Amino acid sequence: MGAGLPAIARVLAPPISKLTAAAQSPYNRAFFPKGTPLVADKRYSCIGLYNPKSPENVGSVMRAAGCYGVASVFYTGKRYERAADFVTDTKRVHYDIPLIGIDDLKKILPLNCVPVAVELVEGARPLPEYTHPDRALYIFGPEDGSLDKEIRDWCEDVVYIPTTGCMNLAATVNVVLYDRMAKGLNTRSGPKFR
Ligand SMILES: C[S@@+](CC[C@H](N)C(=O)[O-])C[C@H]1O[C@@H](n2cnc3c(N)ncnc32)[C@H](O)[C@@H]1O
């Protein structure tokens, strides 16, 4: 019985056959001793690139992702291919952080993660005043285009950086990630998140 459970859980748990399917889960808190910390309290950020133009763009984004501890990077479109040369990712971050090609950014939103469009567009919220989500998927447009209304409408928030004219893609990614880092524990749930 309960071969996959920690030893303490095997001692405390009633016979599996007497439990409902939900209670049988090894992740049910009833199996764990009092004081076991909750695990669903981790901040993270992911990046979504909408049809990025070139390997240089993606390489520079990967470099930023490595510097700021991004969990994974997703991209759409065919213009950039995974086998492309990462000339700008001199730290070889693309081996450490998953870089995943998909057909639609809406399909990969992790549970409990907030999609945030980053675009210099009317109605967007200024980044300096923005409180970041605990778990965020930041979505950026391509070097030679912008995020269309459909994806902006799907995102929970749209933020912009109050620059004179737009920055290049990698510069924007660096600024957003730096802003998140500089605000520290001040994401939506505050210090109760790790
Ligand atoms: C180089 S910009 C795109 C070019 C731009 N749409 C144009 O009219 O030339 C690439 C992406 O960086 C982001 N971006 C650049 N500057 C920004 C800013 N000041 N605020 C928010 N996003 C910005 C957006 O996601 C944008 O789609």
Ligand as a Chemical Component Dictionary entry (heavy atoms), coordinates in Angstrom:
data_LIG
# 
_chem_comp.id                   LIG 
_chem_comp.type                 NON-POLYMER 
_chem_comp.pdbx_formal_charge   0 
_chem_comp.three_letter_code    LIG 
# 
loop_
_chem_comp_atom.comp_id 
_chem_comp_atom.atom_id 
_chem_comp_atom.alt_atom_id 
_chem_comp_atom.type_symbol 
_chem_comp_atom.charge 
_chem_comp_atom.model_Cartn_x 
_chem_comp_atom.model_Cartn_y 
_chem_comp_atom.model_Cartn_z 
_chem_comp_atom.pdbx_ordinal 
LIG C1  C1  C 0  10.746 46.898 -32.272 1  
LIG S1  S1  S 1  9.172  46.754 -31.561 2  
LIG C2  C2  C 0  8.126  46.657 -32.971 3  
LIG C3  C3  C 0  8.224  47.771 -33.962 4  
LIG C4  C4  C 0  7.170  48.806 -33.838 5  
LIG N1  N1  N 0  5.826  48.241 -33.725 6  
LIG C5  C5  C 0  7.215  49.823 -34.951 7  
LIG O1  O1  O 0  6.213  50.473 -35.160 8  
LIG O2  O2  O -1 8.243  49.984 -35.562 9  
LIG C6  C6  C 0  9.107  45.073 -31.061 10 
LIG C7  C7  C 0  8.247  44.795 -29.862 11 
LIG O3  O3  O 0  8.889  45.320 -28.732 12 
LIG C8  C8  C 0  7.911  45.731 -27.793 13 
LIG N2  N2  N 0  8.134  47.171 -27.501 14 
LIG C9  C9  C 0  9.075  47.985 -28.010 15 
LIG N3  N3  N 0  9.060  49.180 -27.415 16 
LIG C10 C10 C 0  8.076  49.128 -26.487 17 
LIG C11 C11 C 0  7.578  50.055 -25.500 18 
LIG N4  N4  N 0  8.081  51.271 -25.368 19 
LIG N5  N5  N 0  6.551  49.658 -24.705 20 
LIG C12 C12 C 0  6.050  48.410 -24.821 21 
LIG N6  N6  N 0  6.475  47.494 -25.716 22 
LIG C13 C13 C 0  7.483  47.842 -26.538 23 
LIG C14 C14 C 0  6.554  45.392 -28.360 24 
LIG O4  O4  O 0  6.183  44.111 -27.894 25 
LIG C15 C15 C 0  6.840  45.386 -29.844 26 
LIG O5  O5  O 0  5.902  44.637 -30.560 27 
# 
loop_
_chem_comp_bond.comp_id 
_chem_comp_bond.atom_id_1 
_chem_comp_bond.atom_id_2 
_chem_comp_bond.value_order 
_chem_comp_bond.pdbx_ordinal 
LIG C1  S1  SING 1  
LIG S1  C2  SING 2  
LIG S1  C6  SING 3  
LIG C2  C3  SING 4  
LIG C3  C4  SING 5  
LIG C4  N1  SING 6  
LIG C4  C5  SING 7  
LIG C5  O1  DOUB 8  
LIG C5  O2  SING 9  
LIG C6  C7  SING 10 
LIG C7  O3  SING 11 
LIG C7  C15 SING 12 
LIG O3  C8  SING 13 
LIG C8  N2  SING 14 
LIG C8  C14 SING 15 
LIG N2  C9  SING 16 
LIG N2  C13 SING 17 
LIG C9  N3  DOUB 18 
LIG N3  C10 SING 19 
LIG C10 C11 SING 20 
LIG C10 C13 DOUB 21 
LIG C11 N4  SING 22 
LIG C11 N5  DOUB 23 
LIG N5  C12 SING 24 
LIG C12 N6  DOUB 25 
LIG N6  C13 SING 26 
LIG C14 O4  SING 27 
LIG C14 C15 SING 28 
LIG C15 O5  SING 29 
# 
